[in-house]
Amino acid sequence: MPPPSSNGGGGSYPSTLRNARSAGLAAADASRVRPSFPRHFLRRTDHMNRIEPESRGEHAGPSRAAPNALAAESSPYLLQHARNPVQWRPWGREALSVARETDRPIFLSVGYSTCFWCHVMERESFESPAVAKVLNDHFVPIKVDREERPDVDDVYMAAVQLTTGQGGWPMSVWLTPPGARGPDDRGLEPFYAGTYFPIEGRWNRPGFLEVLHAISEAWRTRRAEVLEQAATISRAVREHFSAPSQPVALGAGEVGRAVATLLRMHDREFGGFGSAPKFPQPVFCRFLLDVRDSIEDPAVREQAGVAVRRTLDRMALGGIFDHLGGGFHRYSTDQRWVVPHFEKMLYDNGQLAELYALSFAAWRDPLHARTVRATCDYVLREMTHPDSGAFFSAQDAEVDHREGLNYLWRAEEIERLLGPDDARIFARVYGIDQGPNFRDPHHPEDPPANVLFLIDRPEAIASGFGLSEDELERRLAASRDRLFKERLRRRQPALDDKIITGWNGLMIAGLSHAAAALAEPKYLVAADRAARWIVASMRAPDGRLLRACRNGPPRIDAFLEDYAMLVHGLLALWRCAEGMGRRDDWSLRSAMELVERARSEFRRNSDGAWFDAPEAHAELIVRTRSSHDGAIPCAAGFMLHNLLDLHELTGRGECLTDALRLLASMSGDAAHAPVGCLNTIRAVHRLLAIDPALLGESAAAGAPAARDVPVRIFAGADRVGVPGNASAELPLRFEIDPGYHIYAPGSEMEGASATDIRIEGGGGLVAEVSWPAGTRLMADSTVSDGAVPLVYRGTFEARVTLRRVGAWTGRPMLVVRYQPCTETSCLAPIEVELDVAIDPV
């Protein structure tokens, strides 16, 4: 596997940062650090808890230094680094005070317990005495578990992405210390950023020691340049999170655009959306599942249902699903869902349990019933705290540094364990007779092996054997049981046993929906038990919700995602319990109480927007506010649905008012990128069913409706295939209303941005645009440096050339950014995802 690579898409730098790349640190050029998968794709693995390796039967690695300050932490990820010779400190007041007192830059390293390249960098660099000496003598090294502090991760990942065009983990960022500009300077401004650095230069990346020496020298000898670069990057990060977005009226048009885009993205052969690597993306299927019955066109309505069922079928049959132990791995490395990256995350399995339960409720497909049951049973068996009933965070992918070792099989093992007759059937059903499908890319000397996957739906397989489906399942169940017992004798993947409040909310919802769909009381009992413990125990003395705990009391003030996802779980618990005749208003009352607390902690009264982090974490350079859904959907989107749920269940008008104001604050982003904000668009669909007039109330008075934006862009095709050794052309037609203009690329004036086209959401290709010549803004117009600003008016055409430049990753989409202006004023900049599916051919 290559080093982490990112979601970058097109790699163009914001104009504010074009000089930041070269502001002195030539020996450590950030533009050379290009990690490969989208941010939320990078979930890789290694062993855990090196602070107590002997108790786990694992080798501690070459470093046996005395424990550093991380030894007092509870996070498994931080404990992995507690015996590094690097004098790590956890993020907090003490570490920041040391940085102020010593006037040393902060080296911030962010990762998580199941991150493969995090552990590669640890073994190469952080266990190296030579690296440790430089870090300890010239920097203040700080380690952060991104799952404990998502706010720190979000802010500084934005710096990585803005300065390099890409992102990933481990995240490596250098910050100014507090006091760098004077006693009142809060510091923490990023001035250099990247992801994984090899200890010595390779893969066209500078070596970590080289980077450290260059940054240390720049801090000593060119501090003014470094501080200028820090100010430039920090300003861009603040603009990224806090740029005002003008509310717009949303409606059926945005719902229809989202449906059309998803259907274009859908893989009609193997299910899912986009190409390899493939992620479950439950928010996509949930949206189509919810809106399909309201789609007027029968053909489109049928396509939406087929897209959901095909995707869920293919995931349930593929190797991304653990056919012996249950539960879903993180993502598939191939288009067919066969070979996964093997880590298992609670937040994935919670969302997928809910999705498969809802799908079974809609279509009564027994494959989906078996899938949700196996997923919930896996969580209860392997991911549940025995005393509290709360749920653990993740299981690792590797054993002994071998990817997927616990999950792999060879044909001779199967025959030895099952005998020839059962082995023949099992090998046919689970694809073993097709030959090996997996080789560890990090250990090519190891023999190839098999990831188990079902070759077809169960009823089709049974027909091929001349058996009934029930008879085939009985035989397979006995074989699976024998293999699973054998698998338990192997060394097991490490467990990240910290309890995260928000992720528990997702699993509570999944179990609740599974209980209702399958009429299985044990899942409702488990959901209720976990919910009661979280609500009672994950609290500060004053009643505030807390985020995480492990082997001790809970800690860290909860984030909006914790409140929103826990409320989501509590409301699912209440609805499903009532549907099963077990109504208990405790969960509804708890949900209302938590929303009240969240409102006072996160809501901005001026416009109804909700922040991601509490004010208690105000030391960061910006307080983030997100609207886009990723692997973990946007917290504000969850809260939006919670408010609508509470209005429906209780009739409280203030919940509807809060929901409409929150929707207005997110409406600009949702209008410009519906697929990126699908939970928000799903809320629009709900409001259309309640009362379409409410959507008009949600927009600020006088705001233009999204359909009335004065620029329209039409693509010459709705799907483009890009060959591996060639390029593909896509014409775009722009229609601009009379009285408006947009600035041509390279032309901009103060307060107005130039038009730009880029790729987001994937890598391995670039967009080269042929623009027509613009016209002068005015006959005698110039800007301060003598340049003549050029603009477009009326109708014109641009031509986009899509060209492959490396390994295809993610689901690339074309994004157009422009700013409509009149002669006297400009609207806010607008970004539009084009409804064009881009596929490798």
KOLDREN-485120 format. One record per residue (C-alpha): residue in three letters; x, y, z. Coordinates in steps of 0.05 Angstrom, whole numbers, padded with zeros to 5 digits, always signed. Layout:
BEGIN
AlaXYZ
...
END
This chain:
BEGIN
Met+00000+00000+00000
Pro+00027+00069-00016
Pro+00036+00121+00038
Pro-00028+00158+00058
Ser-00055+00197+00001
Ser-00115+00239-00001
Asn-00179+00266-00023
Gly-00146+00324-00055
Gly-00176+00335-00120
Gly-00142+00377-00167
Gly-00091+00406-00120
Ser-00101+00480-00135
Tyr-00080+00525-00078
Pro-00125+00581-00052
Ser-00099+00648-00075
Thr-00083+00667-00003
Leu-00035+00609+00002
Arg+00002+00611-00064
Asn+00062+00643-00030
Ala+00056+00603+00034
Arg+00085+00541+00002
Ser+00151+00574-00012
Ala+00157+00620+00048
Gly+00225+00595+00066
Leu+00221+00521+00083
Ala+00248+00497+00018
Ala+00280+00435+00048
Ala+00212+00413+00072
Asp+00166+00431+00015
Ala+00094+00415+00036
Ser+00073+00408-00036
Arg+00112+00343-00039
Val+00071+00310+00015
Arg+00010+00282-00021
Pro-00028+00230+00019
Ser-00077+00183-00027
Phe-00147+00171+00000
Pro-00202+00219+00022
Arg-00197+00241+00092
His-00250+00195+00118
Phe-00220+00136+00078
Leu-00156+00131+00118
Arg-00173+00079+00171
Arg-00113+00032+00174
Thr-00086-00010+00230
Asp-00033-00036+00277
His-00023-00065+00347
Met-00046-00026+00407
Asn-00030-00011+00480
Arg+00045-00016+00477
Ile+00048+00013+00547
Glu+00032-00058+00571
Pro+00056-00102+00513
Glu+00076-00162+00554
Ser+00006-00172+00580
Arg-00019-00177+00509
Gly+00036-00224+00485
Glu+00062-00171+00437
His+00131-00144+00424
Ala+00140-00074+00449
Gly+00185-00053+00391
Pro+00256-00029+00397
Ser+00241+00028+00444
Arg+00237+00015+00519
Ala+00246+00087+00542
Ala+00218+00109+00609
Pro+00145+00129+00604
Asn+00131+00200+00581
Ala+00071+00243+00600
Leu+00024+00200+00557
Ala+00029+00144+00607
Ala-00024+00179+00650
Glu-00073+00180+00592
Ser-00129+00129+00579
Ser-00132+00132+00503
Pro-00104+00069+00472
Tyr-00073+00110+00416
Leu-00037+00156+00465
Leu-00014+00097+00507
Gln+00018+00066+00446
His+00066+00125+00447
Ala+00077+00127+00522
Arg+00145+00093+00519
Asn+00172+00129+00458
Pro+00237+00167+00472
Val+00200+00228+00446
Gln+00175+00268+00506
Trp+00104+00271+00483
Arg+00053+00312+00521
Pro-00023+00308+00514
Trp-00059+00369+00486
Gly-00076+00414+00544
Arg-00057+00474+00586
Glu+00008+00444+00613
Ala+00036+00430+00543
Leu+00016+00498+00517
Ser+00049+00531+00577
Val+00114+00494+00564
Ala+00112+00519+00492
Arg+00102+00591+00516
Glu+00157+00587+00568
Thr+00208+00554+00522
Asp+00189+00594+00459
Arg+00192+00531+00418
Pro+00146+00512+00361
Ile+00095+00457+00375
Phe+00100+00393+00335
Leu+00029+00367+00334
Ser+00019+00294+00314
Val-00052+00270+00306
Gly-00075+00199+00293
Tyr-00118+00143+00320
Ser-00110+00072+00345
Thr-00126+00035+00280
Cys-00084+00078+00234
Phe-00032+00038+00196
Trp+00013+00095+00173
Cys+00010+00125+00243
His+00045+00063+00268
Val+00094+00061+00210
Met+00116+00132+00228
Glu+00121+00112+00301
Arg+00166+00053+00286
Glu+00209+00092+00237
Ser+00214+00159+00272
Phe+00183+00165+00341
Glu+00221+00104+00367
Ser+00286+00132+00339
Pro+00333+00164+00390
Ala+00360+00211+00337
Val+00291+00237+00319
Ala+00272+00241+00392
Lys+00332+00284+00408
Val+00314+00335+00355
Leu+00241+00336+00375
Asn+00256+00341+00449
Asp+00310+00395+00442
His+00277+00441+00391
Phe+00201+00429+00394
Val+00145+00415+00443
Pro+00117+00349+00417
Ile+00042+00340+00429
Lys+00002+00277+00413
Val-00073+00278+00399
Asp-00123+00221+00390
Arg-00168+00249+00337
Glu-00226+00207+00363
Glu-00221+00242+00430
Arg-00210+00312+00402
Pro-00244+00317+00334
Asp-00242+00393+00339
Val-00165+00394+00340
Asp-00165+00346+00282
Asp-00215+00387+00241
Val-00179+00453+00249
Tyr-00110+00428+00232
Met-00132+00380+00179
Ala-00161+00441+00144
Ala-00091+00471+00147
Val-00061+00408+00116
Gln-00113+00407+00061
Leu-00109+00481+00046
Thr-00033+00481+00041
Thr-00022+00414+00006
Gly-00088+00402-00029
Gln-00094+00335+00007
Gly-00101+00304+00075
Gly-00094+00241+00117
Trp-00064+00210+00179
Pro-00017+00213+00214
Met-00026+00287+00211
Ser+00038+00327+00224
Val+00031+00401+00237
Trp+00079+00453+00265
Leu+00047+00509+00305
Thr+00070+00575+00334
Pro+00076+00574+00410
Pro+00032+00619+00452
Gly+00067+00686+00461
Ala+00106+00683+00395
Arg+00082+00753+00377
Gly+00078+00780+00448
Pro+00047+00765+00516
Asp-00025+00768+00490
Asp-00013+00723+00430
Arg-00051+00658+00437
Gly-00008+00623+00385
Leu-00027+00555+00357
Glu-00023+00581+00286
Pro-00002+00528+00235
Phe+00058+00547+00193
Tyr+00077+00480+00162
Ala+00036+00417+00153
Gly+00037+00348+00122
Thr+00017+00276+00138
Tyr+00065+00217+00139
Phe+00139+00232+00132
Pro+00188+00175+00122
Ile+00249+00180+00167
Glu+00292+00186+00104
Gly+00269+00217+00039
Arg+00232+00169-00008
Trp+00169+00165-00049
Asn+00184+00236-00071
Arg+00176+00259+00002
Pro+00228+00293+00045
Gly+00256+00255+00104
Phe+00228+00272+00173
Leu+00296+00291+00203
Glu+00308+00336+00143
Val+00241+00370+00155
Leu+00255+00379+00229
His+00323+00410+00219
Ala+00296+00457+00165
Ile+00238+00481+00208
Ser+00282+00489+00270
Glu+00331+00531+00230
Ala+00275+00573+00200
Trp+00246+00587+00269
Arg+00314+00610+00294
Thr+00337+00651+00235
Arg+00275+00672+00195
Arg+00221+00678+00247
Ala+00187+00737+00215
Glu+00176+00696+00152
Val+00150+00638+00192
Leu+00102+00682+00230
Glu+00078+00713+00165
Gln+00065+00644+00136
Ala+00029+00624+00200
Ala-00016+00685+00195
Thr-00032+00670+00122
Ile-00050+00597+00134
Ser-00090+00614+00197
Arg-00130+00666+00160
Ala-00147+00615+00106
Val-00168+00564+00159
Arg-00213+00615+00193
Glu-00245+00634+00127
His-00255+00561+00111
Phe-00297+00549+00174
Ser-00329+00617+00185
Ala-00341+00647+00116
Pro-00413+00673+00116
Ser-00462+00633+00074
Gln-00524+00670+00050
Pro-00588+00631+00067
Val-00627+00606+00007
Ala-00695+00574+00000
Leu-00689+00499-00009
Gly-00742+00454-00039
Ala-00759+00396-00084
Gly-00707+00419-00135
Glu-00649+00404-00088
Val-00679+00336-00069
Gly-00686+00320-00143
Arg-00614+00342-00157
Ala-00588+00297-00102
Val-00627+00237-00128
Ala-00603+00249-00199
Thr-00530+00256-00177
Leu-00532+00193-00135
Leu-00562+00153-00191
Arg-00508+00177-00238
Met-00455+00158-00187
His-00485+00090-00174
Asp-00446+00029-00197
Arg-00499-00009-00236
Glu-00459-00074-00236
Phe-00431-00080-00166
Gly-00471-00030-00126
Gly-00444+00028-00085
Phe-00426+00097-00109
Gly-00362+00112-00146
Ser-00303+00066-00157
Ala-00252+00032-00114
Pro-00236+00041-00058
Lys-00310+00033-00040
Phe-00341+00055+00025
Pro-00409+00036+00053
Gln-00433+00109+00054
Pro-00498+00092+00091
Val-00521+00164+00087
Phe-00529+00155+00011
Cys-00573+00094+00016
Arg-00613+00122+00074
Phe-00630+00184+00033
Leu-00653+00144-00027
Leu-00692+00096+00018
Asp-00729+00154+00050
Val-00745+00194-00013
Arg-00760+00139-00063
Asp-00835+00134-00050
Ser-00843+00209-00064
Ile-00808+00207-00131
Glu-00860+00221-00184
Asp-00826+00190-00244
Pro-00838+00114-00239
Ala-00773+00098-00275
Val-00731+00141-00228
Arg-00768+00114-00168
Glu-00752+00044-00190
Gln-00679+00062-00202
Ala-00673+00091-00132
Gly-00699+00027-00100
Val-00654-00016-00144
Ala-00593+00026-00125
Val-00606+00016-00051
Arg-00620-00059-00056
Arg-00562-00073-00103
Thr-00514-00035-00058
Leu-00538-00070+00006
Asp-00538-00138-00028
Arg-00468-00131-00055
Met-00440-00108+00012
Ala-00475-00165+00048
Leu-00447-00216-00001
Gly-00377-00186-00006
Gly-00315-00194+00037
Ile-00328-00126+00069
Phe-00377-00165+00111
Asp-00348-00215+00160
His-00384-00280+00142
Leu-00359-00318+00202
Gly-00362-00267+00258
Gly-00411-00215+00232
Gly-00402-00141+00225
Phe-00373-00097+00171
His-00301-00079+00157
Arg-00283-00007+00142
Tyr-00282-00007+00066
Ser-00267-00048+00004
Thr-00203-00040-00035
Asp-00236-00065-00099
Gln-00298-00048-00138
Arg-00332-00115-00123
Trp-00331-00108-00047
Val-00288-00171-00041
Val-00223-00150-00006
Pro-00231-00101+00052
His-00186-00062+00096
Phe-00202-00104+00156
Glu-00212-00056+00214
Lys-00281-00053+00244
Met-00309+00013+00269
Leu-00368+00020+00316
Tyr-00396+00080+00279
Asp-00398+00041+00213
Asn-00433-00018+00244
Gly-00483+00025+00282
Gln-00504+00061+00218
Leu-00506-00002+00177
Ala-00547-00040+00228
Glu-00599+00015+00225
Leu-00597+00018+00149
Tyr-00605-00058+00139
Ala-00661-00059+00190
Leu-00698-00004+00153
Ser-00686-00040+00087
Phe-00714-00105+00116
Ala-00774-00067+00141
Ala-00786-00040+00071
Trp-00773-00103+00029
Arg-00773-00162+00078
Asp-00710-00189+00045
Pro-00684-00248+00088
Leu-00612-00233+00066
His-00618-00164+00098
Ala-00649-00194+00160
Arg-00591-00243+00168
Thr-00542-00186+00157
Val-00570-00140+00210
Arg-00576-00198+00259
Ala-00504-00219+00248
Thr-00480-00147+00255
Cys-00517-00136+00320
Asp-00495-00204+00348
Tyr-00423-00187+00332
Val-00427-00121+00369
Leu-00459-00153+00430
Arg-00408-00209+00431
Glu-00343-00171+00416
Met-00355-00097+00424
Thr-00395-00091+00488
His-00369-00074+00557
Pro-00388-00132+00603
Asp-00408-00089+00662
Ser-00437-00025+00633
Gly-00465-00051+00568
Ala-00435+00008+00530
Phe-00399-00004+00465
Phe-00325-00003+00448
Ser-00297+00038+00390
Ala-00259-00006+00341
Gln-00222-00070+00326
Asp-00155-00070+00292
Ala-00142-00098+00223
Glu-00074-00130+00235
Val-00044-00184+00277
Asp+00032-00188+00281
His+00035-00132+00230
Arg-00001-00176+00180
Glu-00062-00144+00147
Gly-00125-00185+00159
Leu-00087-00245+00185
Asn-00143-00267+00231
Tyr-00194-00266+00175
Leu-00156-00302+00119
Trp-00162-00375+00097
Arg-00127-00423+00051
Ala-00162-00480+00014
Glu-00122-00534+00050
Glu-00143-00506+00118
Ile-00216-00509+00098
Glu-00211-00581+00076
Arg-00174-00602+00139
Leu-00226-00569+00184
Leu-00290-00587+00147
Gly-00274-00652+00111
Pro-00277-00660+00036
Asp-00352-00659+00025
Asp-00369-00598+00067
Ala-00305-00564+00044
Arg-00325-00573-00029
Ile-00392-00538-00017
Phe-00362-00485+00027
Ala-00306-00470-00023
Arg-00356-00463-00078
Val-00404-00418-00039
Tyr-00350-00372-00010
Gly-00307-00364-00072
Ile-00247-00405-00048
Asp-00249-00449-00109
Gln-00237-00387-00152
Gly-00166-00383-00124
Pro-00133-00336-00074
Asn-00156-00263-00075
Phe-00111-00231-00023
Arg-00037-00218-00014
Asp-00010-00172+00040
Pro+00022-00114+00003
His+00070-00102+00060
His+00092-00175+00063
Pro+00094-00201-00009
Glu+00134-00261+00014
Asp+00073-00288+00051
Pro+00032-00340+00013
Pro-00033-00314-00019
Ala-00098-00329+00017
Asn-00173-00320+00013
Val-00222-00270+00039
Leu-00290-00304+00045
Phe-00346-00276+00002
Leu-00413-00304-00023
Ile-00412-00316-00098
Asp-00487-00299-00105
Arg-00550-00289-00066
Pro-00567-00349-00021
Glu-00628-00371-00060
Ala-00589-00373-00125
Ile-00533-00413-00094
Ala-00582-00463-00064
Ser-00616-00472-00131
Gly-00549-00487-00163
Phe-00537-00543-00112
Gly-00608-00570-00118
Leu-00622-00554-00045
Ser-00673-00512-00010
Glu-00647-00447+00018
Asp-00660-00471+00089
Glu-00623-00536+00078
Leu-00563-00500+00048
Glu-00562-00451+00105
Arg-00562-00507+00157
Arg-00501-00539+00124
Leu-00465-00473+00117
Ala-00482-00451+00188
Ala-00448-00514+00216
Ser-00386-00501+00173
Arg-00383-00428+00192
Asp-00388-00447+00265
Arg-00329-00495+00260
Leu-00286-00444+00224
Phe-00304-00389+00272
Lys-00284-00431+00331
Glu-00218-00445+00296
Arg-00210-00371+00283
Leu-00219-00356+00357
Arg-00158-00399+00371
Arg-00115-00352+00329
Arg-00085-00288+00357
Gln-00141-00236+00357
Pro-00140-00165+00331
Ala-00130-00112+00383
Leu-00190-00077+00412
Asp-00196-00002+00422
Asp-00239-00006+00484
Lys-00252+00067+00496
Ile-00325+00086+00499
Ile-00346+00146+00456
Thr-00413+00177+00472
Gly-00434+00196+00401
Trp-00414+00130+00370
Asn-00453+00094+00424
Gly-00514+00135+00402
Leu-00507+00107+00332
Met-00504+00036+00357
Ile-00563+00047+00404
Ala-00603+00070+00343
Gly-00579+00010+00302
Leu-00599-00040+00356
Ser-00666-00007+00367
His-00685-00010+00293
Ala-00660-00082+00290
Ala-00704-00100+00349
Ala-00765-00070+00316
Ala-00753-00098+00246
Leu-00736-00168+00270
Ala-00782-00170+00330
Glu-00721-00187+00372
Pro-00727-00162+00444
Lys-00655-00176+00463
Tyr-00631-00120+00417
Leu-00679-00071+00450
Val-00654-00093+00519
Ala-00582-00082+00497
Ala-00598-00014+00468
Asp-00635+00007+00531
Arg-00580-00017+00577
Ala-00526+00021+00539
Ala-00569+00084+00534
Arg-00583+00085+00609
Trp-00510+00077+00626
Ile-00487+00131+00577
Val-00539+00181+00600
Ala-00525+00168+00673
Ser-00449+00159+00673
Met-00420+00201+00616
Arg-00432+00265+00655
Ala-00394+00319+00690
Pro-00416+00338+00761
Asp-00456+00396+00733
Gly-00493+00351+00684
Arg-00454+00367+00621
Leu-00445+00309+00574
Leu-00374+00281+00567
Arg-00344+00248+00506
Ala-00300+00189+00523
Cys-00278+00142+00578
Arg-00234+00081+00586
Asn-00212+00047+00651
Gly-00235+00105+00692
Pro-00282+00164+00697
Pro-00305+00198+00633
Arg-00267+00259+00607
Ile-00267+00313+00554
Asp-00327+00358+00544
Ala-00375+00328+00493
Phe-00380+00356+00423
Leu-00443+00370+00384
Glu-00437+00302+00351
Asp-00440+00268+00419
Tyr-00504+00304+00438
Ala-00535+00297+00369
Met-00519+00223+00359
Leu-00539+00204+00429
Val-00605+00240+00421
His-00614+00204+00354
Gly-00604+00138+00390
Leu-00651+00156+00447
Leu-00707+00176+00399
Ala-00698+00112+00359
Leu-00701+00073+00424
Trp-00766+00109+00444
Arg-00800+00099+00376
Cys-00780+00026+00369
Ala-00797+00008+00441
Glu-00866+00040+00432
Gly-00876+00001+00368
Met-00860-00064+00405
Gly-00909-00047+00461
Arg-00854-00028+00511
Arg-00864+00046+00516
Asp-00820+00081+00567
Asp-00818+00157+00565
Trp-00750+00158+00599
Ser-00713+00159+00533
Leu-00757+00214+00505
Arg-00748+00257+00568
Ser-00673+00245+00566
Ala-00670+00266+00493
Met-00707+00331+00507
Glu-00661+00347+00566
Leu-00599+00335+00523
Val-00625+00379+00467
Glu-00637+00435+00518
Arg-00565+00429+00542
Ala-00538+00427+00471
Arg-00578+00488+00452
Ser-00546+00529+00507
Glu-00477+00501+00492
Phe-00472+00502+00416
Arg-00526+00546+00385
Arg-00508+00615+00360
Asn-00567+00660+00375
Ser-00554+00710+00320
Asp-00571+00662+00262
Gly-00590+00595+00293
Ala-00526+00559+00271
Trp-00497+00505+00316
Phe-00422+00499+00329
Asp-00385+00433+00329
Ala-00346+00444+00393
Pro-00363+00474+00461
Glu-00334+00540+00484
Ala-00292+00502+00533
His-00246+00485+00475
Ala-00237+00558+00455
Glu-00161+00555+00454
Leu-00162+00536+00380
Ile-00155+00588+00326
Val-00227+00580+00302
Arg-00291+00549+00329
Thr-00313+00502+00274
Arg-00383+00496+00244
Ser-00393+00439+00194
Ser-00448+00423+00145
His-00420+00366+00101
Asp-00430+00292+00114
Gly-00371+00245+00115
Ala-00360+00174+00141
Ile-00390+00202+00205
Pro-00447+00247+00182
Cys-00449+00320+00201
Ala-00469+00332+00273
Ala-00513+00392+00255
Gly-00550+00348+00205
Phe-00565+00297+00260
Met-00589+00353+00306
Leu-00633+00380+00251
His-00670+00313+00247
Asn-00673+00308+00322
Leu-00708+00375+00326
Leu-00758+00354+00273
Asp-00769+00289+00311
Leu-00782+00324+00376
His-00830+00372+00343
Glu-00869+00313+00314
Leu-00868+00274+00379
Thr-00882+00330+00429
Gly-00912+00387+00388
Arg-00861+00436+00416
Gly-00859+00497+00371
Glu-00789+00518+00394
Cys-00761+00453+00365
Leu-00790+00469+00297
Thr-00765+00541+00301
Asp-00695+00517+00319
Ala-00697+00467+00262
Leu-00717+00520+00211
Arg-00663+00568+00234
Leu-00611+00513+00234
Leu-00632+00493+00164
Ala-00626+00565+00141
Ser-00555+00568+00167
Met-00536+00506+00127
Ser-00578+00521+00065
Gly-00524+00555+00024
Asp-00478+00496+00029
Ala-00535+00446+00017
Ala-00559+00483-00045
His-00490+00485-00075
Ala-00470+00413-00058
Pro-00533+00371-00044
Val-00496+00304-00044
Gly-00445+00331+00005
Cys-00502+00351+00053
Leu-00550+00293+00044
Asn-00576+00292+00115
Thr-00595+00365+00107
Ile-00629+00351+00040
Arg-00665+00292+00073
Ala-00692+00341+00124
Val-00716+00384+00066
His-00754+00324+00041
Arg-00786+00315+00109
Leu-00807+00388+00112
Leu-00838+00383+00042
Ala-00882+00327+00069
Ile-00901+00367+00131
Asp-00914+00435+00099
Pro-00875+00462+00040
Ala-00888+00533+00064
Leu-00841+00519+00123
Leu-00782+00518+00075
Gly-00795+00589+00055
Glu-00795+00609+00128
Ser-00727+00576+00138
Ala-00691+00624+00091
Ala-00675+00694+00113
Ala-00722+00748+00087
Gly-00703+00770+00017
Ala-00653+00714+00005
Pro-00656+00688-00067
Ala-00682+00618-00078
Ala-00629+00569-00099
Arg-00662+00561-00167
Asp-00657+00637-00177
Val-00581+00641-00172
Pro-00562+00683-00232
Val-00513+00633-00262
Arg-00532+00565-00290
Ile-00482+00512-00313
Phe-00500+00456-00361
Ala-00454+00397-00374
Gly-00450+00364-00442
Ala-00458+00295-00412
Asp-00482+00264-00347
Arg-00428+00210-00345
Val-00356+00212-00369
Gly-00307+00154-00374
Val-00233+00171-00367
Pro-00185+00120-00399
Gly-00122+00100-00363
Asn-00076+00124-00417
Ala-00116+00180-00449
Ser-00163+00237-00431
Ala-00237+00254-00436
Glu-00270+00319-00457
Leu-00330+00352-00425
Pro-00361+00416-00450
Leu-00394+00463-00401
Arg-00443+00518-00419
Phe-00451+00578-00372
Glu-00513+00621-00375
Ile-00509+00687-00336
Asp-00569+00731-00324
Pro-00570+00802-00352
Gly-00537+00852-00305
Tyr-00490+00800-00275
His-00419+00778-00291
Ile-00368+00729-00263
Tyr-00293+00739-00262
Ala-00249+00701-00310
Pro-00194+00655-00282
Gly-00135+00697-00260
Ser-00177+00760-00256
Glu-00204+00782-00189
Met-00215+00846-00152
Glu-00217+00860-00078
Gly-00279+00827-00050
Ala-00291+00784-00112
Ser-00264+00715-00130
Ala-00244+00687-00198
Thr-00281+00629-00229
Asp-00248+00561-00218
Ile-00262+00488-00235
Arg-00230+00432-00194
Ile-00238+00359-00175
Glu-00259+00339-00105
Gly-00274+00273-00071
Gly-00222+00231-00107
Gly-00153+00228-00136
Gly-00115+00201-00195
Leu-00138+00251-00246
Val-00134+00326-00260
Ala-00181+00375-00293
Glu-00150+00421-00346
Val-00197+00476-00368
Ser-00197+00514-00434
Trp-00230+00581-00420
Pro-00253+00631-00472
Ala-00224+00701-00471
Gly-00259+00747-00423
Thr-00280+00819-00434
Arg-00259+00881-00394
Leu-00302+00895-00334
Met-00303+00967-00356
Ala-00267+01001-00414
Asp-00217+01035-00368
Ser-00216+00985-00310
Thr-00151+00963-00277
Val-00133+00939-00207
Ser-00078+00965-00162
Asp-00022+00926-00195
Gly-00041+00949-00264
Ala-00075+00884-00286
Val-00139+00889-00326
Pro-00197+00849-00294
Leu-00233+00805-00345
Val-00304+00779-00337
Tyr-00355+00735-00370
Arg-00426+00757-00387
Gly-00485+00725-00422
Thr-00472+00654-00449
Phe-00404+00622-00460
Glu-00373+00553-00463
Ala-00312+00524-00428
Arg-00281+00456-00443
Val-00256+00410-00388
Thr-00203+00358-00404
Leu-00200+00302-00352
Arg-00133+00267-00351
Arg-00108+00207-00310
Val-00045+00221-00269
Gly-00041+00161-00221
Ala-00081+00110-00182
Trp-00156+00124-00183
Thr-00184+00137-00113
Gly-00251+00158-00084
Arg-00309+00185-00124
Pro-00284+00246-00163
Met-00333+00302-00176
Leu-00326+00367-00213
Val-00336+00429-00171
Val-00345+00499-00201
Arg-00332+00560-00157
Tyr-00355+00628-00181
Gln-00381+00694-00153
Pro-00438+00730-00187
Cys-00430+00805-00187
Thr-00466+00866-00212
Glu-00433+00933-00226
Thr-00442+00954-00154
Ser-00440+00891-00110
Cys-00426+00816-00108
Leu-00464+00757-00080
Ala-00427+00707-00035
Pro-00381+00659-00073
Ile-00419+00597-00097
Glu-00393+00526-00105
Val-00433+00477-00146
Glu-00422+00401-00153
Leu-00437+00385-00226
Asp-00486+00327-00237
Val-00434+00288-00276
Ala-00410+00218-00257
Ile-00336+00207-00271
Asp-00313+00135-00280
Pro-00247+00101-00296
Val-00248+00060-00360
END
